[in-house]
Amino acid sequence: MIGGLEERLGVRVVEHGRIDSTMAAALSDPGSAPCVHLAESQTAGRGRHGRSWESPPGNLYATIRWVEGVPAFPPGLLGAVQVEWMRAIRAAGGPDVRCKWPNDGWLNGAKWAGLIAVRPAERPGEIHVGLGANLVAAPAGVEEPAATDLRSGWPGWPGTAAVTESLLIAALEVLQGGSEGIAPRLADWARYDALVPGEALAVERAGRRRTGTYLGIDPDGHLRLGEESGEVRLASGQVLRVRA
């Protein structure tokens, strides 16, 4: 798929053609971590909360198996990866990509990327970070949220292989930095934030819906929501804009 990728990333890389999912492949891998599982397409890709992730050929589908270490990564791990992705894309002359809490990449008001982190019971001490990005193709007929692909907003597109490598390197740099590297990256979150401090939001989690005012995120990656009773901090949830 991408020649010499293992040498450039500095970790073991397992490249697949069409498979069920890179998460499943990583879980069944008999080798040791760290490693990256990379697929051309998936038939059963999954996002957060068990949602499906459509996976046509040409996009980025990867799972990184990582030995987590102590202390464990805070909730902001995926936010830190988002920030590194946005930096890498803009540094390469790419478009005005944005981070949407807790785990999405946005471009022109539509979603082009999603991330997930799992601590599988079958792999004690490991964290598996799933990376999905619509590089050249977005699923059709998606309305909420709307979907887009990165290439469509990037004049002078450098090529799928180059962008794939750049995004994998950025994610690995966050993991290599350990938990202490999360807060310094999240300090740059506001520069790339798709949400606007002060706007009305609803956050849905575990069957409960909370509404309030967006106050940004804290150094560990929690969303700060201003409610009538005061500020609450949330580690996860589905964020919806509240229309007036």
N, C-alpha and C positions, 0 to 999 in steps of 0.2 A: 504493500500500500504506500508507505512512505519510507524510502530507502534510508538506512542509517539512523533511524529515529532512536533506537535503543542507545547508541553511542552518544548522541547529542543530549538525550534526556538524563543519562547517567543511571537509569534503572532498567530492570527487565521489562520488556514490552512484548505482549502477546497480541498479535494482530489476527483478527477474524474477518471472514466474509460476512455472510448473512447468518445471524444467530438469533436466539430468543432475546437475550439481553446481556449486556456487559456485566451487570450486577450478578446475574446468575453464573456467568463464566468466572468471575472473580471468586465467588463463593466456593466453586468446585475446583479451583486451581490447587493442585497438590504442592506447588512450589512455595517458596517463602516470600514474604513481603519485604521491601516494597516492590510493587510492580504495577504496570498499567495494562488494562485490557481495552483494546480499541477495535471497533467493528465498522464495517462498511454500511450495514443496515441492521435493524432489529425488528423482530416480529412481536415482541412482548415488552417493549420499553416501558418503564414506570417512572413516574414523578413522585412528588410528595403526596401523602395520604392515599397511596395506591392508585392515583390517577394514571391513565395511560399516556405515553409520550409517542406520538407518531414519528416513525423513523425511516423516511425514504432515503435512498442512497445519496451520498455526496455531502452529508452533514457530519457533525462531530458527535460520536457516541463513545463514551469512555468511562471506565471506572478505575479509580486509583485505590489499590490496597495499601494501607499504611499502618505501621506500628505506632499507636497513638502516643504512648509514653505518659509520664506523670509530670505536671498535672494534665488532666484531660482538656481537650479543646473546649472553649466556651461556645455558647450559641452563635457567636459572631464569626465562626470559621467560614461559613459559606459567604457571609458578607465581605470578609477579607479577600476571598477568592474573587468575588465580583469586582471589588475595587481594583485588584491587580489586572483583571481582564480589561476593565475600562481604560486603565492606564496604558496597557499594551496596545490596545486597538487605536487609541488616539495618538500614541507615540509613532505608530506606523502610518499615520495619515488617514486613519479611518474616521467614521462619522461620530456624531455627538451621542454616543451610547450612554445609557443610564442604568443605575441599580434600582430595583424595586424590592423592598424588604418583603420576605426574608431571603429569597433565593433566585430572583429572576433578573435577566438582562432585558432591557427595553430599548427600543429605537423608534422614534416618532410616534410614541403612544402605543406601540404594539410589542408583544413579547417575541424575542428571538432566542432566548436561552433560559435554561432552568438547571438548578443544581440540587443535589440531595446528599445527605450524609447518614450513614447507617452504621451502628455498632452491632454486628451479627453475633448472636449467642454462640454460633458454631466456630467463631474466630475470636476467642477472648484476647483482649489487648489490641485489637485492630479496629480501625475505622475505615469504611469504604465510602469513597466520595465519588458520586456519579455526576458526570458532566454531559449535558445535552445542549447542543447549539445548532440552530437552523442557519447554516452557513450559506447555502445556495438554494435551498428549497424550504418553503413553509407549508404546513398542512392547509388544505383548502376547506372553506366553510366554517372556520373557527370564528366565533363572534365574541366570546367573553372569556378571557381577554382575546383581542385580535392578535393574529400571528403574523410575523414578517420574517424575512431572512436578512442576514448581514450584508451579503453581496449587493442587494438591491439599493442599499443606501451608501455604498462605498465606491465612489468613482476611483478608478485606478486600482481595482481589486487585485491584491498581490497573489492570489491563488489559494485554493483550498489547503494544499499541503503546508504552505507557509503559515497560514492563519491557525491551522490545527496545531502545528508545532508550537507556535507562540502561546496559545491558550494552555496547552499542557505544561509548558515550562512555567508559566505564571502560577498555575495551580500548585505545581510541585514546590515552587519557591515558598509559598505560604505554608505548606505542610512541613517543609524542612526548617522553617523558622520557629516551629513549635508554638505552644499556647501564648508565650510572651510576645509573639509577633503580631497578634491579632489586634490589640488596642491601637498600636501605632498606625496600622493600615486603616482601621475604622475611623481614625481621626480625620481622614480625608473623605469620608463618606459624603458629606454635604456637597462636595464639589460635583459628585456624580449622581446625586439623589434624584429619582424620578418623581418623588413626592415633595410637596411644598409644606414646610413648617407652618402651622396655623390652619391647614385645610381640614375639613371634616372627614373622618374615616369611620368605617365599621370594620371590626376585626372578628372573624368567625373562627372558633376553635372548640373542638370537642362538643359540638352541639350548642355552644353558647355564643351569643352575638353581643359584642361590646361596641359602643359608639363613643366618640370623643374627638378631641383635637390632636392632630399629629404634632409631636414635639421633637421629632428626630429620634436618634438611637443613642444608647449609652456605650461606654467603652467595651462592654462584653458582647454587644450586638443585640441587646433587647430593644424592642420598640417602646418608645415612651408615648403613652396615650393620656391626654388630659381629659378626665371625666369630671362630672359635677362634684364628686366627692374628693377629688384630688388626682394626682398622677399615679398611673399604674405602669408597670414594665412587663412586657410580654416576650416570651422566648420563641414563640411560634404562632402561626395563624394565617388565615387567608385574609388579605387586606382588600377592602372595597372602598372606592370613593363614594361619598354620600352626596348625591346631587340635590341642590337646593330646590 
